[in-house]
């Protein structure tokens, strides 16, 4: 069988932590920033982890399972 390829879009968007969690960035921080409050933009800057129902699909895209 051929090797499983990693989805290049997922490779750029997600990264694994040492404990096996998946890190992601927040959406809605790329354009039309003038109407968003400073507090909202600052909150969107930080990274967060992926929700449990989505982990399986993302790991498949990353070629982990």
PDBQT receptor file of N, H, CA, C and O in Angstrom, charges set to zero:
ATOM      1  N   UNK A   1       0.835  -1.191   0.000  1.00  0.00    +0.000 N 
ATOM      2  CA  UNK A   1       0.000   0.000   0.000  1.00  0.00    +0.000 C 
ATOM      3  C   UNK A   1       0.871   1.242   0.000  1.00  0.00    +0.000 C 
ATOM      4  O   UNK A   1       1.959   1.244   0.575  1.00  0.00    +0.000 OA
ATOM      5  N   UNK A   2       0.393   2.306  -0.648  1.00  0.00    +0.000 N 
ATOM      6  H   UNK A   2      -0.491   2.305  -1.115  1.00  0.00    +0.000 HD
ATOM      7  CA  UNK A   2       1.174   3.557  -0.626  1.00  0.00    +0.000 C 
ATOM      8  C   UNK A   2       1.074   4.242   0.728  1.00  0.00    +0.000 C 
ATOM      9  O   UNK A   2       0.195   3.943   1.536  1.00  0.00    +0.000 OA
ATOM     10  N   UNK A   3       1.994   5.163   0.954  1.00  0.00    +0.000 N 
ATOM     11  H   UNK A   3       2.708   5.406   0.298  1.00  0.00    +0.000 HD
ATOM     12  CA  UNK A   3       1.983   5.915   2.201  1.00  0.00    +0.000 C 
ATOM     13  C   UNK A   3       0.776   6.840   2.252  1.00  0.00    +0.000 C 
ATOM     14  O   UNK A   3       0.272   7.274   1.216  1.00  0.00    +0.000 OA
ATOM     15  N   UNK A   4       0.314   7.141   3.471  1.00  0.00    +0.000 N 
ATOM     16  H   UNK A   4       0.724   6.788   4.312  1.00  0.00    +0.000 HD
ATOM     17  CA  UNK A   4      -0.759   8.113   3.640  1.00  0.00    +0.000 C 
ATOM     18  C   UNK A   4      -0.177   9.511   3.531  1.00  0.00    +0.000 C 
ATOM     19  O   UNK A   4       0.841   9.813   4.152  1.00  0.00    +0.000 OA
ATOM     20  N   UNK A   5      -0.804  10.345   2.761  1.00  0.00    +0.000 N 
ATOM     21  H   UNK A   5      -1.632  10.100   2.256  1.00  0.00    +0.000 HD
ATOM     22  CA  UNK A   5      -0.332  11.721   2.637  1.00  0.00    +0.000 C 
ATOM     23  C   UNK A   5      -1.035  12.614   3.639  1.00  0.00    +0.000 C 
ATOM     24  O   UNK A   5      -2.219  12.440   3.927  1.00  0.00    +0.000 OA
ATOM     25  N   UNK A   6      -0.290  13.573   4.165  1.00  0.00    +0.000 N 
ATOM     26  H   UNK A   6       0.671  13.714   3.931  1.00  0.00    +0.000 HD
ATOM     27  CA  UNK A   6      -0.851  14.577   5.055  1.00  0.00    +0.000 C 
ATOM     28  C   UNK A   6      -1.533  15.646   4.218  1.00  0.00    +0.000 C 
ATOM     29  O   UNK A   6      -0.996  16.077   3.198  1.00  0.00    +0.000 OA
ATOM     30  N   UNK A   7      -2.716  16.076   4.646  1.00  0.00    +0.000 N 
ATOM     31  H   UNK A   7      -3.152  15.726   5.475  1.00  0.00    +0.000 HD
ATOM     32  CA  UNK A   7      -3.389  17.191   3.970  1.00  0.00    +0.000 C 
ATOM     33  C   UNK A   7      -2.603  18.458   4.260  1.00  0.00    +0.000 C 
ATOM     34  O   UNK A   7      -2.407  18.816   5.421  1.00  0.00    +0.000 OA
ATOM     35  N   UNK A   8      -2.155  19.134   3.218  1.00  0.00    +0.000 N 
ATOM     36  H   UNK A   8      -2.314  18.843   2.275  1.00  0.00    +0.000 HD
ATOM     37  CA  UNK A   8      -1.263  20.273   3.430  1.00  0.00    +0.000 C 
ATOM     38  C   UNK A   8      -1.965  21.429   4.120  1.00  0.00    +0.000 C 
ATOM     39  O   UNK A   8      -1.317  22.196   4.832  1.00  0.00    +0.000 OA
ATOM     40  N   UNK A   9      -3.281  21.578   3.930  1.00  0.00    +0.000 N 
ATOM     41  H   UNK A   9      -3.808  20.955   3.352  1.00  0.00    +0.000 HD
ATOM     42  CA  UNK A   9      -4.007  22.633   4.629  1.00  0.00    +0.000 C 
ATOM     43  C   UNK A   9      -4.069  22.384   6.123  1.00  0.00    +0.000 C 
ATOM     44  O   UNK A   9      -3.950  23.321   6.913  1.00  0.00    +0.000 OA
ATOM     45  N   UNK A  10      -4.254  21.135   6.519  1.00  0.00    +0.000 N 
ATOM     46  H   UNK A  10      -4.351  20.375   5.877  1.00  0.00    +0.000 HD
ATOM     47  CA  UNK A  10      -4.293  20.790   7.932  1.00  0.00    +0.000 C 
ATOM     48  C   UNK A  10      -2.914  20.929   8.553  1.00  0.00    +0.000 C 
ATOM     49  O   UNK A  10      -2.788  21.317   9.714  1.00  0.00    +0.000 OA
ATOM     50  N   UNK A  11      -1.893  20.614   7.791  1.00  0.00    +0.000 N 
ATOM     51  H   UNK A  11      -1.995  20.299   6.848  1.00  0.00    +0.000 HD
ATOM     52  CA  UNK A  11      -0.524  20.723   8.287  1.00  0.00    +0.000 C 
ATOM     53  C   UNK A  11      -0.193  22.162   8.666  1.00  0.00    +0.000 C 
ATOM     54  O   UNK A  11       0.547  22.402   9.620  1.00  0.00    +0.000 OA
ATOM     55  N   UNK A  12      -0.741  23.121   7.918  1.00  0.00    +0.000 N 
ATOM     56  H   UNK A  12      -1.342  22.926   7.143  1.00  0.00    +0.000 HD
ATOM     57  CA  UNK A  12      -0.474  24.534   8.173  1.00  0.00    +0.000 C 
ATOM     58  C   UNK A  12      -1.323  25.080   9.324  1.00  0.00    +0.000 C 
ATOM     59  O   UNK A  12      -0.919  26.042   9.978  1.00  0.00    +0.000 OA
ATOM     60  N   UNK A  13      -2.490  24.485   9.582  1.00  0.00    +0.000 N 
ATOM     61  H   UNK A  13      -2.818  23.704   9.051  1.00  0.00    +0.000 HD
ATOM     62  CA  UNK A  13      -3.437  25.056  10.531  1.00  0.00    +0.000 C 
ATOM     63  C   UNK A  13      -3.371  24.464  11.928  1.00  0.00    +0.000 C 
ATOM     64  O   UNK A  13      -3.710  25.141  12.899  1.00  0.00    +0.000 OA
ATOM     65  N   UNK A  14      -2.942  23.217  12.051  1.00  0.00    +0.000 N 
ATOM     66  H   UNK A  14      -2.667  22.666  11.263  1.00  0.00    +0.000 HD
ATOM     67  CA  UNK A  14      -3.002  22.529  13.335  1.00  0.00    +0.000 C 
ATOM     68  C   UNK A  14      -1.626  22.037  13.741  1.00  0.00    +0.000 C 
ATOM     69  O   UNK A  14      -0.780  21.740  12.897  1.00  0.00    +0.000 OA
ATOM     70  N   UNK A  15      -1.414  21.955  15.062  1.00  0.00    +0.000 N 
ATOM     71  H   UNK A  15      -2.100  22.197  15.747  1.00  0.00    +0.000 HD
ATOM     72  CA  UNK A  15      -0.178  21.364  15.569  1.00  0.00    +0.000 C 
ATOM     73  C   UNK A  15      -0.499  20.593  16.843  1.00  0.00    +0.000 C 
ATOM     74  O   UNK A  15      -1.433  20.935  17.568  1.00  0.00    +0.000 OA
ATOM     75  N   UNK A  16       0.275  19.560  17.105  1.00  0.00    +0.000 N 
ATOM     76  H   UNK A  16       1.033  19.282  16.516  1.00  0.00    +0.000 HD
ATOM     77  CA  UNK A  16       0.056  18.707  18.261  1.00  0.00    +0.000 C 
ATOM     78  C   UNK A  16       0.870  19.208  19.451  1.00  0.00    +0.000 C 
ATOM     79  O   UNK A  16       1.990  19.695  19.294  1.00  0.00    +0.000 OA
ATOM     80  N   UNK A  17       0.289  19.081  20.640  1.00  0.00    +0.000 N 
ATOM     81  H   UNK A  17      -0.620  18.686  20.767  1.00  0.00    +0.000 HD
ATOM     82  CA  UNK A  17       1.013  19.406  21.862  1.00  0.00    +0.000 C 
ATOM     83  C   UNK A  17       1.700  18.136  22.367  1.00  0.00    +0.000 C 
ATOM     84  O   UNK A  17       1.514  17.053  21.811  1.00  0.00    +0.000 OA
ATOM     85  N   UNK A  18       2.480  18.281  23.407  1.00  0.00    +0.000 N 
ATOM     86  H   UNK A  18       2.631  19.160  23.859  1.00  0.00    +0.000 HD
ATOM     87  CA  UNK A  18       3.169  17.129  23.964  1.00  0.00    +0.000 C 
ATOM     88  C   UNK A  18       2.239  16.108  24.581  1.00  0.00    +0.000 C 
ATOM     89  O   UNK A  18       2.565  14.922  24.630  1.00  0.00    +0.000 OA
ATOM     90  N   UNK A  19       1.086  16.551  25.054  1.00  0.00    +0.000 N 
ATOM     91  H   UNK A  19       0.822  17.515  25.015  1.00  0.00    +0.000 HD
ATOM     92  CA  UNK A  19       0.125  15.629  25.674  1.00  0.00    +0.000 C 
ATOM     93  C   UNK A  19      -0.863  15.045  24.674  1.00  0.00    +0.000 C 
ATOM     94  O   UNK A  19      -1.747  14.280  25.062  1.00  0.00    +0.000 OA
ATOM     95  N   UNK A  20      -0.732  15.391  23.386  1.00  0.00    +0.000 N 
ATOM     96  H   UNK A  20      -0.014  16.012  23.071  1.00  0.00    +0.000 HD
ATOM     97  CA  UNK A  20      -1.599  14.813  22.359  1.00  0.00    +0.000 C 
ATOM     98  C   UNK A  20      -2.792  15.659  21.985  1.00  0.00    +0.000 C 
ATOM     99  O   UNK A  20      -3.607  15.238  21.164  1.00  0.00    +0.000 OA
ATOM    100  N   UNK A  21      -2.919  16.846  22.567  1.00  0.00    +0.000 N 
ATOM    101  H   UNK A  21      -2.257  17.187  23.234  1.00  0.00    +0.000 HD
ATOM    102  CA  UNK A  21      -4.006  17.732  22.185  1.00  0.00    +0.000 C 
ATOM    103  C   UNK A  21      -3.646  18.420  20.873  1.00  0.00    +0.000 C 
ATOM    104  O   UNK A  21      -2.480  18.452  20.478  1.00  0.00    +0.000 OA
ATOM    105  N   UNK A  22      -4.651  18.966  20.206  1.00  0.00    +0.000 N 
ATOM    106  H   UNK A  22      -5.598  18.940  20.528  1.00  0.00    +0.000 HD
ATOM    107  CA  UNK A  22      -4.439  19.633  18.924  1.00  0.00    +0.000 C 
ATOM    108  C   UNK A  22      -4.677  21.121  19.111  1.00  0.00    +0.000 C 
ATOM    109  O   UNK A  22      -5.749  21.537  19.550  1.00  0.00    +0.000 OA
ATOM    110  N   UNK A  23      -3.665  21.927  18.774  1.00  0.00    +0.000 N 
ATOM    111  H   UNK A  23      -2.794  21.590  18.418  1.00  0.00    +0.000 HD
ATOM    112  CA  UNK A  23      -3.785  23.374  18.891  1.00  0.00    +0.000 C 
ATOM    113  C   UNK A  23      -4.310  23.951  17.592  1.00  0.00    +0.000 C 
ATOM    114  O   UNK A  23      -4.024  23.437  16.511  1.00  0.00    +0.000 OA
ATOM    115  N   UNK A  24      -5.089  25.034  17.706  1.00  0.00    +0.000 N 
ATOM    116  H   UNK A  24      -5.322  25.451  18.585  1.00  0.00    +0.000 HD
ATOM    117  CA  UNK A  24      -5.601  25.734  16.538  1.00  0.00    +0.000 C 
ATOM    118  C   UNK A  24      -5.671  27.217  16.849  1.00  0.00    +0.000 C 
ATOM    119  O   UNK A  24      -5.633  27.622  18.011  1.00  0.00    +0.000 OA
ATOM    120  N   UNK A  25      -5.772  28.023  15.800  1.00  0.00    +0.000 N 
ATOM    121  H   UNK A  25      -5.803  27.693  14.856  1.00  0.00    +0.000 HD
ATOM    122  CA  UNK A  25      -5.962  29.457  15.975  1.00  0.00    +0.000 C 
ATOM    123  C   UNK A  25      -7.442  29.776  15.847  1.00  0.00    +0.000 C 
ATOM    124  O   UNK A  25      -8.217  28.991  15.300  1.00  0.00    +0.000 OA
ATOM    125  N   UNK A  26      -7.821  30.939  16.359  1.00  0.00    +0.000 N 
ATOM    126  H   UNK A  26      -7.191  31.576  16.803  1.00  0.00    +0.000 HD
ATOM    127  CA  UNK A  26      -9.210  31.382  16.249  1.00  0.00    +0.000 C 
ATOM    128  C   UNK A  26      -9.477  31.936  14.846  1.00  0.00    +0.000 C 
ATOM    129  O   UNK A  26      -8.577  32.449  14.182  1.00  0.00    +0.000 OA
ATOM    130  N   UNK A  27     -10.717  31.821  14.419  1.00  0.00    +0.000 N 
ATOM    131  H   UNK A  27     -11.449  31.404  14.958  1.00  0.00    +0.000 HD
ATOM    132  CA  UNK A  27     -11.147  32.388  13.144  1.00  0.00    +0.000 C 
ATOM    133  C   UNK A  27     -11.542  33.854  13.348  1.00  0.00    +0.000 C 
ATOM    134  O   UNK A  27     -11.548  34.353  14.473  1.00  0.00    +0.000 OA
ATOM    135  N   UNK A  28     -11.868  34.525  12.265  1.00  0.00    +0.000 N 
ATOM    136  H   UNK A  28     -11.863  34.120  11.351  1.00  0.00    +0.000 HD
ATOM    137  CA  UNK A  28     -12.380  35.911  12.256  1.00  0.00    +0.000 C 
ATOM    138  C   UNK A  28     -11.331  36.939  12.684  1.00  0.00    +0.000 C 
ATOM    139  O   UNK A  28     -11.682  37.950  13.293  1.00  0.00    +0.000 OA
ATOM    140  N   UNK A  29     -10.070  36.705  12.383  1.00  0.00    +0.000 N 
ATOM    141  H   UNK A  29      -9.785  35.884  11.888  1.00  0.00    +0.000 HD
ATOM    142  CA  UNK A  29      -9.023  37.652  12.759  1.00  0.00    +0.000 C 
ATOM    143  C   UNK A  29      -8.208  38.075  11.538  1.00  0.00    +0.000 C 
ATOM    144  O   UNK A  29      -7.081  38.547  11.686  1.00  0.00    +0.000 OA
ATOM    145  N   UNK A  30      -8.763  37.912  10.331  1.00  0.00    +0.000 N 
ATOM    146  H   UNK A  30      -9.678  37.529  10.211  1.00  0.00    +0.000 HD
ATOM    147  CA  UNK A  30      -7.951  38.184   9.146  1.00  0.00    +0.000 C 
ATOM    148  C   UNK A  30      -8.307  39.485   8.432  1.00  0.00    +0.000 C 
ATOM    149  O   UNK A  30      -7.416  40.152   7.905  1.00  0.00    +0.000 OA
ATOM    150  N   UNK A  31      -9.561  39.857   8.401  1.00  0.00    +0.000 N 
ATOM    151  H   UNK A  31     -10.284  39.315   8.829  1.00  0.00    +0.000 HD
ATOM    152  CA  UNK A  31      -9.925  41.101   7.717  1.00  0.00    +0.000 C 
ATOM    153  C   UNK A  31     -11.201  41.659   8.312  1.00  0.00    +0.000 C 
ATOM    154  O   UNK A  31     -11.841  41.017   9.144  1.00  0.00    +0.000 OA
ATOM    155  N   UNK A  32     -11.572  42.868   7.881  1.00  0.00    +0.000 N 
ATOM    156  H   UNK A  32     -11.052  43.390   7.205  1.00  0.00    +0.000 HD
ATOM    157  CA  UNK A  32     -12.705  43.627   8.429  1.00  0.00    +0.000 C 
ATOM    158  C   UNK A  32     -12.538  43.760   9.950  1.00  0.00    +0.000 C 
ATOM    159  O   UNK A  32     -13.432  43.408  10.720  1.00  0.00    +0.000 OA
ATOM    160  N   UNK A  33     -11.387  44.269  10.356  1.00  0.00    +0.000 N 
ATOM    161  H   UNK A  33     -10.660  44.555   9.731  1.00  0.00    +0.000 HD
ATOM    162  CA  UNK A  33     -11.082  44.370  11.774  1.00  0.00    +0.000 C 
ATOM    163  C   UNK A  33     -11.520  45.700  12.372  1.00  0.00    +0.000 C 
ATOM    164  O   UNK A  33     -11.496  45.856  13.593  1.00  0.00    +0.000 OA
ATOM    165  N   UNK A  34     -11.919  46.665  11.544  1.00  0.00    +0.000 N 
ATOM    166  H   UNK A  34     -11.938  46.539  10.552  1.00  0.00    +0.000 HD
ATOM    167  CA  UNK A  34     -12.252  47.988  12.078  1.00  0.00    +0.000 C 
ATOM    168  C   UNK A  34     -13.538  47.973  12.892  1.00  0.00    +0.000 C 
ATOM    169  O   UNK A  34     -13.678  48.753  13.835  1.00  0.00    +0.000 OA
ATOM    170  N   UNK A  35     -14.467  47.113  12.550  1.00  0.00    +0.000 N 
ATOM    171  H   UNK A  35     -14.354  46.480  11.784  1.00  0.00    +0.000 HD
ATOM    172  CA  UNK A  35     -15.738  47.083  13.281  1.00  0.00    +0.000 C 
ATOM    173  C   UNK A  35     -15.694  46.181  14.511  1.00  0.00    +0.000 C 
ATOM    174  O   UNK A  35     -16.638  46.181  15.300  1.00  0.00    +0.000 OA
ATOM    175  N   UNK A  36     -14.630  45.420  14.690  1.00  0.00    +0.000 N 
ATOM    176  H   UNK A  36     -13.863  45.420  14.049  1.00  0.00    +0.000 HD
ATOM    177  CA  UNK A  36     -14.519  44.543  15.847  1.00  0.00    +0.000 C 
ATOM    178  C   UNK A  36     -13.837  45.294  16.994  1.00  0.00    +0.000 C 
ATOM    179  O   UNK A  36     -12.934  46.101  16.774  1.00  0.00    +0.000 OA
ATOM    180  N   UNK A  37     -14.278  45.018  18.198  1.00  0.00    +0.000 N 
ATOM    181  H   UNK A  37     -15.012  44.362  18.377  1.00  0.00    +0.000 HD
ATOM    182  CA  UNK A  37     -13.713  45.718  19.345  1.00  0.00    +0.000 C 
ATOM    183  C   UNK A  37     -12.293  45.219  19.619  1.00  0.00    +0.000 C 
ATOM    184  O   UNK A  37     -11.912  44.119  19.219  1.00  0.00    +0.000 OA
ATOM    185  N   UNK A  38     -11.524  46.058  20.311  1.00  0.00    +0.000 N 
ATOM    186  H   UNK A  38     -11.833  46.951  20.636  1.00  0.00    +0.000 HD
ATOM    187  CA  UNK A  38     -10.152  45.699  20.653  1.00  0.00    +0.000 C 
ATOM    188  C   UNK A  38     -10.129  44.466  21.550  1.00  0.00    +0.000 C 
ATOM    189  O   UNK A  38      -9.266  43.600  21.407  1.00  0.00    +0.000 OA
ATOM    190  N   UNK A  39     -11.078  44.396  22.467  1.00  0.00    +0.000 N 
ATOM    191  H   UNK A  39     -11.779  45.099  22.583  1.00  0.00    +0.000 HD
ATOM    192  CA  UNK A  39     -11.157  43.248  23.371  1.00  0.00    +0.000 C 
ATOM    193  C   UNK A  39     -11.392  41.956  22.598  1.00  0.00    +0.000 C 
ATOM    194  O   UNK A  39     -10.785  40.927  22.895  1.00  0.00    +0.000 OA
ATOM    195  N   UNK A  40     -12.273  42.014  21.609  1.00  0.00    +0.000 N 
ATOM    196  H   UNK A  40     -12.767  42.850  21.368  1.00  0.00    +0.000 HD
ATOM    197  CA  UNK A  40     -12.583  40.831  20.802  1.00  0.00    +0.000 C 
ATOM    198  C   UNK A  40     -11.380  40.404  19.970  1.00  0.00    +0.000 C 
ATOM    199  O   UNK A  40     -11.073  39.216  19.880  1.00  0.00    +0.000 OA
ATOM    200  N   UNK A  41     -10.698  41.381  19.359  1.00  0.00    +0.000 N 
ATOM    201  H   UNK A  41     -10.948  42.347  19.433  1.00  0.00    +0.000 HD
ATOM    202  CA  UNK A  41      -9.523  41.054  18.543  1.00  0.00    +0.000 C 
ATOM    203  C   UNK A  41      -8.403  40.468  19.395  1.00  0.00    +0.000 C 
ATOM    204  O   UNK A  41      -7.707  39.550  18.962  1.00  0.00    +0.000 OA
ATOM    205  N   UNK A  42      -8.230  40.992  20.592  1.00  0.00    +0.000 N 
ATOM    206  H   UNK A  42      -8.795  41.738  20.944  1.00  0.00    +0.000 HD
ATOM    207  CA  UNK A  42      -7.191  40.488  21.482  1.00  0.00    +0.000 C 
ATOM    208  C   UNK A  42      -7.504  39.058  21.931  1.00  0.00    +0.000 C 
ATOM    209  O   UNK A  42      -6.598  38.236  22.069  1.00  0.00    +0.000 OA
ATOM    210  N   UNK A  43      -8.778  38.767  22.157  1.00  0.00    +0.000 N 
ATOM    211  H   UNK A  43      -9.513  39.435  22.046  1.00  0.00    +0.000 HD
ATOM    212  CA  UNK A  43      -9.166  37.417  22.555  1.00  0.00    +0.000 C 
ATOM    213  C   UNK A  43      -8.966  36.420  21.414  1.00  0.00    +0.000 C 
ATOM    214  O   UNK A  43      -8.663  35.252  21.658  1.00  0.00    +0.000 OA
ATOM    215  N   UNK A  44      -9.131  36.871  20.183  1.00  0.00    +0.000 N 
ATOM    216  H   UNK A  44      -9.377  37.820  19.985  1.00  0.00    +0.000 HD
ATOM    217  CA  UNK A  44      -8.964  35.984  19.031  1.00  0.00    +0.000 C 
ATOM    218  C   UNK A  44      -7.494  35.703  18.721  1.00  0.00    +0.000 C 
ATOM    219  O   UNK A  44      -7.187  34.812  17.929  1.00  0.00    +0.000 OA
ATOM    220  N   UNK A  45      -6.593  36.453  19.337  1.00  0.00    +0.000 N 
ATOM    221  H   UNK A  45      -6.842  37.176  19.981  1.00  0.00    +0.000 HD
ATOM    222  CA  UNK A  45      -5.169  36.272  19.075  1.00  0.00    +0.000 C 
ATOM    223  C   UNK A  45      -4.649  34.956  19.650  1.00  0.00    +0.000 C 
ATOM    224  O   UNK A  45      -3.779  34.320  19.056  1.00  0.00    +0.000 OA
ATOM    225  N   UNK A  46      -5.177  34.549  20.798  1.00  0.00    +0.000 N 
ATOM    226  H   UNK A  46      -5.884  35.066  21.281  1.00  0.00    +0.000 HD
ATOM    227  CA  UNK A  46      -4.637  33.394  21.504  1.00  0.00    +0.000 C 
ATOM    228  C   UNK A  46      -5.040  32.085  20.831  1.00  0.00    +0.000 C 
ATOM    229  O   UNK A  46      -6.072  32.008  20.163  1.00  0.00    +0.000 OA
ATOM    230  N   UNK A  47      -4.214  31.064  21.016  1.00  0.00    +0.000 N 
ATOM    231  H   UNK A  47      -3.376  31.127  21.559  1.00  0.00    +0.000 HD
ATOM    232  CA  UNK A  47      -4.536  29.746  20.470  1.00  0.00    +0.000 C 
ATOM    233  C   UNK A  47      -5.414  28.988  21.451  1.00  0.00    +0.000 C 
ATOM    234  O   UNK A  47      -5.476  29.328  22.633  1.00  0.00    +0.000 OA
ATOM    235  N   UNK A  48      -6.085  27.969  20.961  1.00  0.00    +0.000 N 
ATOM    236  H   UNK A  48      -6.034  27.693  20.001  1.00  0.00    +0.000 HD
ATOM    237  CA  UNK A  48      -6.951  27.137  21.786  1.00  0.00    +0.000 C 
ATOM    238  C   UNK A  48      -6.839  25.703  21.294  1.00  0.00    +0.000 C 
ATOM    239  O   UNK A  48      -6.117  25.428  20.337  1.00  0.00    +0.000 OA
ATOM    240  N   UNK A  49      -7.539  24.801  21.933  1.00  0.00    +0.000 N 
ATOM    241  H   UNK A  49      -8.126  25.024  22.712  1.00  0.00    +0.000 HD
ATOM    242  CA  UNK A  49      -7.494  23.404  21.523  1.00  0.00    +0.000 C 
ATOM    243  C   UNK A  49      -8.751  23.052  20.740  1.00  0.00    +0.000 C 
ATOM    244  O   UNK A  49      -9.783  23.713  20.850  1.00  0.00    +0.000 OA
ATOM    245  N   UNK A  50      -8.636  22.013  19.962  1.00  0.00    +0.000 N 
ATOM    246  H   UNK A  50      -7.797  21.476  19.872  1.00  0.00    +0.000 HD
ATOM    247  CA  UNK A  50      -9.739  21.553  19.120  1.00  0.00    +0.000 C 
ATOM    248  C   UNK A  50     -10.740  20.801  19.989  1.00  0.00    +0.000 C 
ATOM    249  O   UNK A  50     -10.350  20.100  20.922  1.00  0.00    +0.000 OA
ATOM    250  N   UNK A  51     -12.026  20.943  19.687  1.00  0.00    +0.000 N 
ATOM    251  H   UNK A  51     -12.343  21.512  18.928  1.00  0.00    +0.000 HD
ATOM    252  CA  UNK A  51     -13.079  20.252  20.426  1.00  0.00    +0.000 C 
ATOM    253  C   UNK A  51     -13.000  18.742  20.186  1.00  0.00    +0.000 C 
ATOM    254  O   UNK A  51     -12.522  18.293  19.145  1.00  0.00    +0.000 OA
ATOM    255  N   UNK A  52     -13.470  17.979  21.151  1.00  0.00    +0.000 N 
ATOM    256  H   UNK A  52     -13.859  18.344  21.997  1.00  0.00    +0.000 HD
ATOM    257  CA  UNK A  52     -13.380  16.517  21.091  1.00  0.00    +0.000 C 
ATOM    258  C   UNK A  52     -14.043  15.895  19.857  1.00  0.00    +0.000 C 
ATOM    259  O   UNK A  52     -13.455  14.983  19.274  1.00  0.00    +0.000 OA
ATOM    260  N   UNK A  53     -15.238  16.335  19.423  1.00  0.00    +0.000 N 
ATOM    261  H   UNK A  53     -15.715  17.075  19.896  1.00  0.00    +0.000 HD
ATOM    262  CA  UNK A  53     -15.850  15.694  18.249  1.00  0.00    +0.000 C 
ATOM    263  C   UNK A  53     -15.049  15.879  16.957  1.00  0.00    +0.000 C 
ATOM    264  O   UNK A  53     -15.202  15.095  16.020  1.00  0.00    +0.000 OA
ATOM    265  N   UNK A  54     -14.201  16.905  16.900  1.00  0.00    +0.000 N 
ATOM    266  H   UNK A  54     -14.077  17.541  17.661  1.00  0.00    +0.000 HD
ATOM    267  CA  UNK A  54     -13.442  17.182  15.679  1.00  0.00    +0.000 C 
ATOM    268  C   UNK A  54     -12.073  16.517  15.651  1.00  0.00    +0.000 C 
ATOM    269  O   UNK A  54     -11.431  16.480  14.601  1.00  0.00    +0.000 OA
ATOM    270  N   UNK A  55     -11.620  15.995  16.771  1.00  0.00    +0.000 N 
ATOM    271  H   UNK A  55     -12.141  16.025  17.624  1.00  0.00    +0.000 HD
ATOM    272  CA  UNK A  55     -10.253  15.462  16.854  1.00  0.00    +0.000 C 
ATOM    273  C   UNK A  55     -10.001  14.330  15.870  1.00  0.00    +0.000 C 
ATOM    274  O   UNK A  55      -8.947  14.282  15.236  1.00  0.00    +0.000 OA
ATOM    275  N   UNK A  56     -10.962  13.418  15.737  1.00  0.00    +0.000 N 
ATOM    276  H   UNK A  56     -11.818  13.457  16.252  1.00  0.00    +0.000 HD
ATOM    277  CA  UNK A  56     -10.770  12.254  14.879  1.00  0.00    +0.000 C 
ATOM    278  C   UNK A  56     -10.518  12.668  13.431  1.00  0.00    +0.000 C 
ATOM    279  O   UNK A  56      -9.607  12.152  12.783  1.00  0.00    +0.000 OA
ATOM    280  N   UNK A  57     -11.331  13.605  12.925  1.00  0.00    +0.000 N 
ATOM    281  H   UNK A  57     -12.071  14.023  13.451  1.00  0.00    +0.000 HD
ATOM    282  CA  UNK A  57     -11.175  14.036  11.540  1.00  0.00    +0.000 C 
ATOM    283  C   UNK A  57      -9.859  14.763  11.319  1.00  0.00    +0.000 C 
ATOM    284  O   UNK A  57      -9.227  14.589  10.278  1.00  0.00    +0.000 OA
ATOM    285  N   UNK A  58      -9.440  15.569  12.274  1.00  0.00    +0.000 N 
ATOM    286  H   UNK A  58      -9.954  15.710  13.121  1.00  0.00    +0.000 HD
ATOM    287  CA  UNK A  58      -8.196  16.320  12.111  1.00  0.00    +0.000 C 
ATOM    288  C   UNK A  58      -6.996  15.384  12.157  1.00  0.00    +0.000 C 
ATOM    289  O   UNK A  58      -6.044  15.555  11.396  1.00  0.00    +0.000 OA
ATOM    290  N   UNK A  59      -7.038  14.392  13.050  1.00  0.00    +0.000 N 
ATOM    291  H   UNK A  59      -7.812  14.253  13.668  1.00  0.00    +0.000 HD
ATOM    292  CA  UNK A  59      -5.950  13.425  13.094  1.00  0.00    +0.000 C 
ATOM    293  C   UNK A  59      -5.866  12.633  11.793  1.00  0.00    +0.000 C 
ATOM    294  O   UNK A  59      -4.770  12.283  11.354  1.00  0.00    +0.000 OA
ATOM    295  N   UNK A  60      -7.007  12.350  11.172  1.00  0.00    +0.000 N 
ATOM    296  H   UNK A  60      -7.897  12.635  11.528  1.00  0.00    +0.000 HD
ATOM    297  CA  UNK A  60      -6.985  11.683   9.864  1.00  0.00    +0.000 C 
ATOM    298  C   UNK A  60      -6.327  12.563   8.808  1.00  0.00    +0.000 C 
ATOM    299  O   UNK A  60      -5.547  12.083   7.986  1.00  0.00    +0.000 OA
ATOM    300  N   UNK A  61      -6.649  13.864   8.838  1.00  0.00    +0.000 N 
ATOM    301  H   UNK A  61      -7.282  14.254   9.506  1.00  0.00    +0.000 HD
ATOM    302  CA  UNK A  61      -6.058  14.786   7.875  1.00  0.00    +0.000 C 
ATOM    303  C   UNK A  61      -4.557  14.934   8.092  1.00  0.00    +0.000 C 
ATOM    304  O   UNK A  61      -3.807  15.147   7.139  1.00  0.00    +0.000 OA
ATOM    305  N   UNK A  62      -4.118  14.823   9.343  1.00  0.00    +0.000 N 
ATOM    306  H   UNK A  62      -4.727  14.650  10.117  1.00  0.00    +0.000 HD
ATOM    307  CA  UNK A  62      -2.700  14.936   9.646  1.00  0.00    +0.000 C 
ATOM    308  C   UNK A  62      -1.958  13.624   9.419  1.00  0.00    +0.000 C 
ATOM    309  O   UNK A  62      -0.737  13.566   9.568  1.00  0.00    +0.000 OA
ATOM    310  N   UNK A  63      -2.692  12.570   9.061  1.00  0.00    +0.000 N 
ATOM    311  H   UNK A  63      -3.684  12.618   8.940  1.00  0.00    +0.000 HD
ATOM    312  CA  UNK A  63      -2.071  11.287   8.793  1.00  0.00    +0.000 C 
ATOM    313  C   UNK A  63      -1.655  10.544  10.042  1.00  0.00    +0.000 C 
ATOM    314  O   UNK A  63      -0.728   9.735   9.997  1.00  0.00    +0.000 OA
ATOM    315  N   UNK A  64      -2.319  10.797  11.153  1.00  0.00    +0.000 N 
ATOM    316  H   UNK A  64      -3.072  11.454  11.190  1.00  0.00    +0.000 HD
ATOM    317  CA  UNK A  64      -1.949  10.161  12.416  1.00  0.00    +0.000 C 
ATOM    318  C   UNK A  64      -2.640   8.827  12.639  1.00  0.00    +0.000 C 
ATOM    319  O   UNK A  64      -2.105   7.975  13.349  1.00  0.00    +0.000 OA
ATOM    320  N   UNK A  65      -3.816   8.620  12.053  1.00  0.00    +0.000 N 
ATOM    321  H   UNK A  65      -4.251   9.312  11.477  1.00  0.00    +0.000 HD
ATOM    322  CA  UNK A  65      -4.538   7.365  12.278  1.00  0.00    +0.000 C 
ATOM    323  C   UNK A  65      -4.885   6.713  10.968  1.00  0.00    +0.000 C 
ATOM    324  O   UNK A  65      -5.496   5.644  10.954  1.00  0.00    +0.000 OA
TER     325      UNK A  65
